[in-house]
Amino acid sequence: MNTELAQILEFAQQGSLNPDTQYPVTVELASGDRIKIRCIQTGCREELEAVMELEKAAWGTELAFPDDYIKRDYTMFPGLQVGAFCEKTGALVGVVSAMRLSPDPAEDVDEFVAMAGTKAWEYIYAHNRDPQGIVCEGSDLAVAPEWQKKGVASVLLPFMLRQVAKTDGITRFTWQSRTPGYAKWAAENGEESGPESHGIYVNKVLAGELTDPVLSVYAGFVNAGNIDMINPNSPWLHDEASGGFGARFDATKFLKEIK
């Protein structure tokens, strides 16, 4: 088990993280910075606005989720949105969220796709349904630029996963990941952009031979042997850096270890 995954499991198995009694939880990062972890206050306009600004700062305006999407996502699924706040200033420095997908595709797919504005969400709804239960989809992970590479994401993930694990009725947990290092890698290595070369790139990242700005964050899930499927063909058509592709994985087994 790699160090990052061991840290995730250590945090996640600390016990039930009840938003009413145990938040905020203070964590000291390896850098010495201290952050407070708690659920986002979905009914607080200022806090949702902070999430929107963080999203744009982390991903840029073209890749950030639209404001209307964030308002809907965070309002519909309270308790599944976890934020990291600087202990000194109180500023939001990181956020990770998840959403529950209805077993019935007709219930919400059109509205989600319209708000997200990308074909990737059509793929999510087509492949992530579970007629026998509820699928929880990791939908957003953003860290303020000045706080990146300090381990914020590795701290946020277990708290969000713990929230998912204690939510009644969840039968699967899945995630879509961009691969923004792929297009550059393909160009530098004379690889033709396509599913085959993207699959090679994904496997190299998961093996630790390459580092991808986004996919490497989730490599611990994969390398733990808890991934049921890797799909290098998710249609992130809006993301030129990813070459129009992404990786999709099922972390249900990992989620069960936390419960």
N, C-alpha and C positions, 0 to 999 in steps of 0.2 A: 504494500500500500504506500503510495507516495505521500510526501509531507503535507501537501495541500489537502488531499482527501482526508488524511488523518485529522487535520484541523477541523474540517467541515463536520466530520462525524463527532468529534469531541464536543463542539459547540451544540450540534443538533441533539445529542443524547444527554444534555445537561438536565433535561426534564421539561415538563410542560411550561411553555412560555405564555402565560396568561396575560393578555394585554391590560387587564384591569388591575392586576396585583404585582406583576413582575417587571413590567416595562417602566421606565427605560432601563436597559441593561448597558452598563459601561464596559467597553472593551479597549484595551491598549494594544495598538498595532506594533509591529516590529520596528517601525520608524520612531516609536516613542509617542506618536500622536494618540490622543484618546478620543474615541467617538462613542456616542450614545445611540443605541439601537431601539427602535420602537415602531409600532404600526403607524402608517400615515393616517392622519385625521381626515378621512374622506369627506367629512362635512365642513371642513375648514377651507374657505376660498383661498386664503393666503398660502396655505400649505400646498394646495393643488397648483397654484401659480408657480410656486417654488419648484415643483416637480417639472412643470412645463419648461421653465428656464434651464433647469439642470439637463433635461433631455436635449435641448438645443445646443447647450454648451458641450455636452459629451459627444454627440453624434453629428452636429451640424444641422442646419435647417432642412436639408433635403432628405436626410435619413431619420430625423426625429419623428416620433409619432405625432400626428396632428393634435392640437389642443382639444378638439371635440372628442377625439378618441380617448385621450387620457381622462377627461372628465367622466366619460361613460364607463370606462374600464374600472377606474378607481371607485366610482360611486356604486357600481353594481356588485363589486366583490370586496367589501370591507373586511379587513383582517388578513387579506392575502397580499397586501402592499406594505413592504417594510422599508424604512428609511434609516440612513446613517447620518447623524448630526454631529458637527464638530463640538466637542465639550466646551471649548473656550468661547466660541462665538455663537453657537446655536444654529449655525448655517447648515442647510441640507447639503451633504457632500456625496451622497450615493443613494440609490433606490433600486429595489428589485420587486417585481410584481408577478402575479399569476392570475389567471381567470378560469372560471369553470365553464365548460362547454356543454350545452344541453345535448342529450342523446338525440334530439330531433333536429336534423339539419335545417328544417324549414323555420325553426323558431327564431334564429338570430343571425344567420349567416349573411343575409343581404345587408343588414345594417352595419355589421362589423366590417365587411368588405368595403362598403361605401365610405366608412369613416377612415379606415386604414389606407385606402387608396392604392392597394397593391394586390397583384395576383397571388402573392404568397399566402394571403389569408384564405383565398379559395382553396388552396392546397391543404392548409391546416384543417379546415372544416370538412374537406373531403376525406381525409385520412385519419383524423384523430377522434372520430366518434366511437362511442362504445354503447351500443343499444342496451346493454345490461347494467349500465352504471353511469358515472360521471367522470369525464376526463378533465384534468387540470393542466392547463398549458402555461408554461413560463412565458411571459409576454414582454418583459422589459428588464434590462439591467443597464444602468447608467451610473457612471462615476464622474464627478467634476474633474476636468483636466488636471488641475493642480494636485488632486488627490489620487490620481491613477498610479498604479505600480507600487502602492503602499499596502496592498492586501485588503482593501475595503470590500471588494467583490467576494473574496473568500470568507469574509465574516458575514456579509449580508445573506449569502446563499443558504446557509444552514437555518437561519432564523425564518426565512421565507418557507423553506421546505418543512420546517416544523409546524408552521401555520397550516400548510397544506395537509400534512400528515394527520393533524387532529381535526380536520374538517370532515364531517360525516358524509359518507356516500362516494368519496373519491376512490375510483378503481384504477386509474392510470395517471401517470404524470409524464408529460412530453415537453420537448423544447426544440425550438428552431434556432439555429445559430448562423449568423453571417460568417463568411470566410474572407475578410477584406484583404488578406495577403495573397490570395490566389492569383488574381489578374497579373500582378507584378511578377510573381514567381513564374507563371506560365510564359510571360514575355521574356524574362531573363534566361529561361532554360529552353527556349524554342519549342515550347509545348503548344499544340493547338488547343484553343479553349473548347471545352466540351465535357460531357459527363465522365469520360474515361480519365482524362488528365486531372479533372477536379477530384475524382475518387483517389487518385494517386497522391494528390496534395493533402487531402483529408487524412489519409492513412499515415503519411509522413508526419503530420502535425500530432496525431494521436500517439505515434511512436516516439515523439520527442525529438525527431530529426529536424523539424522546422518549428518555428514559433509563429502563430497567427494571433493578431491583436485581439480577436474575439474567441475563436474556437479553442485556443489554448486555455482559456479560463475554465472551460468545461471539461478539459481532458481528464480530470480526476474521476469524473463520473464514468467515462468510457474505460479508462485503464483499470478501474476497480472490477471490471468484469460484470458490471450490473446493467449493461446496455443491451437491449434486445435487438436493436436494429439501427444501423447508420444509413441514412439516405442522402447521398451527395447531389440530389437532383431537385431540391426545393427551389422553386422559381423566384428567387429574389431578383426579379427583373429590373428593379429600380436601382440596384447597387452595382455600379460599374467596377468598383474595387474588388467585389466578389465574383466578377465575371458573370453575373446573373445567376449564380448558384449559391446554395447554402447547405448546411448539414442538419439533419433532423435525427433526434435520438429519443429513445424511450427509456426513462429513468425510473420506471415503476418499481423495479427490484430494489433500487437504492432507497426509494421512499419508504419501502416496507422495513428496511433496516433501521430507520429512524423511529418508527412507531414503537 
